[in-house]
Amino acid sequence: MVGAQEQAELRFTAELTQDSRDTAATRVAVIVANEGSEPITPEAIVYTDPRLSQSLTGGRLREIPPGGERRFPLPLADPVCAGPVDLPPRLLVRVGSLEREVEVGDDVGVIDRWVERRCAELDVEAVAPLAFTEVRVRPGGATAELVLTATPTGNGSGAYVIETVGGTPVFTSVSAPWQPGVRVSASGSPVQVVLPARPARCDGHAFGEAAGATAFLVTLLQDGERRQVLVRMEPELTAEAIDFAVRACGL
């Protein structure tokens, strides 16, 4: 751990990343590379970005050897959905009494994707939140109906059209792609979209994709703009859906 040394010796670079487990847990991760000549053990890692409503604090802090790197998770905060952004994101690392702050690389656009997706979710929720509410197994057990429900808030005159629903590693459409094309209004009645489904694959690898097995990408048209939101089944309904797929596959 860095002790009584000059502040100039605390040198590092930082890069954002995100894998499927991070996405499912609503977090990103930062890879911190120690470019100094001594090991460092961060006591605080703080990511600040004007696109987010608050700073993100890193977890699972541990030693980074000289010339090495470590990956630290950062739970995401809601974005700031309005206004231009003209300041770069920064990462602060504190080791004892020493602090260093650097700009953070994001070559794959992790935060941009989060802002786009989450702002779309917030706009959809203001009109009618989307949720899966039922899994109906059809006679014979080979197919089921996944019920996606839009529940209007009753606030304002907003609306959107549910254009398509994408499959997952475990579930796909029975025949034609899911293209509901139904309109949902904030002041209207609840809308149920019934999605005839079957297992996409029956190999063990497909069922190992736990993070995305029941996370469905929904494309909507709202205020003339095409947007996408990820709708995840709640754990209890996920268990029902997975049980159906396992039995349909004869596993």
N, C-alpha and C positions, 0 to 999 in steps of 0.2 A: 504494500500500500504506500502511496506517496505520502511522505511526511513533510519535514521542514526543508522543502526545496523551493527553488525559484518558480514563480507562477508560469514563466515562459516554458517550463519543461512539461507542462500538461498539454499534450498535443494529440488531437484525434480528428477523425473524419466521421461523418454520419450519413447513412443512406436508409430511406424508408423501404419497407417490403411488406407483403401480405400474402399468406397462403390460405387454403380453404378453411383451415381451423381458425385462423384469425378472423376471416369473414363471418363464420358462424358465431363467433364469440363477440362480434362487433368491436374489433380492435385492429390496430396495425402493429407493426414491430419496427424498431430502429436497430440497424446494425452499426455498432460503434467500433471503430478500428483504432487501437492504441498505437500512435506513431512515435511515442516517447521511448526512452531507454529503460524505464522502470515499470513494473506492474502497477496498475491502478485499480482501486476498488471504489466505484462510484457510490456516493452516499445519497445522491439525488440526480435524476435525469428528467429534464423538463422540456417538452416540445411545445413551442408557441407558434401559432399560425393564424393570421388574420382571417382566414376562411372558416375558422372554428370559433364557437362561442366561448370556449375556455381552453386553457393550457392542458396538455396531457402529461401525466406523470408516469414514468417508467416503473415497471415492477421486476421482481426476481433479480435484484442487483447482485452482482458477483464480480470477482476479480477478472480483469482483462490483462493478459500477459503482454509484454513489449512485443510489438510486431504482430499481435494477435487481434482477434475481434470477437465480440459477443453480440447476441441477439436479445433485445429487451422488449417485452410487450408493452403497448400503450393503449389503454381503453379509450375508444373514440368518444368525442363529444358531438352534440348536434352542430350543424354548420350554420354559418351566417349566410342566409339565402338571398340577400339583396345587397347591391352596391359593389363597386369595383374593388379589386384588391391590388395594392401597389407596394406592399412590403413582403420581403421574402420570409419563409418560415425559418426559425432558428431552433437549435438544440443547445441547452445548457447542461453541462456536466459539472457536478461539484464533488470534490475529493478533499475531505477535511476542510481547511480554510481556503482552499484553492477553487477557483471557478474558471471555466472557459466556455465560450459560446461560439458556435459556428453555424453557417448556413447548412441546410440539410438537402441532400440529393433526393430526387423523386423521379427517376427516369421513366418509370412505368405509370406515373400519374395516379398513385394510390389515393391521395387526398382529393384530387379532382373527381375521381370515380365516386368516392364516398359523398362528396358534396352534391353531385348530380343526382345520385340515387336517393340520398336521404331527403333532399329538398323536394324531389318528386313524391316521396312517401308522405311528407308533411302536407303537401298540397292535396294529395289524394285523401288523406285522413280528414282534412278540413271539409271535404265534400261527403265522402262515405268510406269509412275504413273497410279494407278487404280482409277476409279471414276464411280459412277452410273450416266448415262447420259439421261435416258429416262424411263418412265413408260407407257407401251402400254396396254390399257384395251382391252381384247378380246371381240368379239361379244357375247352378252348375259350378260356381266358384272360380271360373276362369277369368272373369272380368268384374270390374266394380265401377261405381259412379262416385267421383270425388266432387263434393259440393262446395263451390266457392261462393261466398255470400258477401254482398256489398250492403252495408247498413247506413243509410243516409243520416247525416247529423241534424237535418232540419234547419241548418243555419245558412242563410243566403240563397243565391240562385246558381251556384256553381254546378258543373256537370262534367262528366267524362265518358268516353266510350271504351269498353274493354274490347280491344281488337284481337289479341292472341294470348294464349297461355302456352308456355314452353314445357317440355317434359324434363325429367331428371334422369340420373343414372339408373333409377329403379322403375320409374313409371313413364309410360308413353300412351298416346291415344290408341283407341281400339282400331280405328280406320282412318278417317280424315283428320288432319291437324286440328287442334283446338283453336277455332276462330269464332268466338261468340258474337262479336259485333253488336253487343248490347249497350244501351245508353243508361247511365246512372245519374240521377239528379239529387242534389242535396235536399231538395224539398219533396222528393218523391217517395215511393215505397221501397222496401228492401228488395233486392234483386238476387235471385239464386242462379248461378251458372253451373250446370251439371256437365261434368267432364267424364265421358266414358273412358276408362283406363284399363290397361293390362300391364303386366311386368315388361319392362324394356329388355331385360336380360335375366337369365336364371343362373348365372355363375356366381361364385362366392365373392369375386372382386366387386361386382355391382353392389352387393349388399354391404360391402365394406366401406362404401362411400357414404358414411353416416352423416357427414356434415351437409351433404347436398341431396340426400335421398328424398326428402319431402320439402324442398325449397324450390318453388316454382316461379319462373320469371314471367311477369305479366306485362304486356305492352298495351299502353293506353294512349288515347288521343284526348288531350286536355288543352283548352284554349288555343286550338290550332297547332299544338306542339305534340310530337310523339315522344312519350316518356316510358321508362321501364321501372318497375318496382319488383322487389323480391318478396314473395309471400311464403312464409314458413308455417307449416302445420305446428300446432301446439303438441307437446310431448305425448299426451294421452291419445290424440288422434293419429299421431305418427305411429304409435305402437299398433293401432288398429290397421293402418294402411300397410305397414311392413308385414304384419301377420297375414293379411290377405295375400300379399305378393309371395311370401314364403310358401303358403299353402297352394297358391295357383301354380307355382313352379314345382310343386311336389318335393320340396326340400325338407 
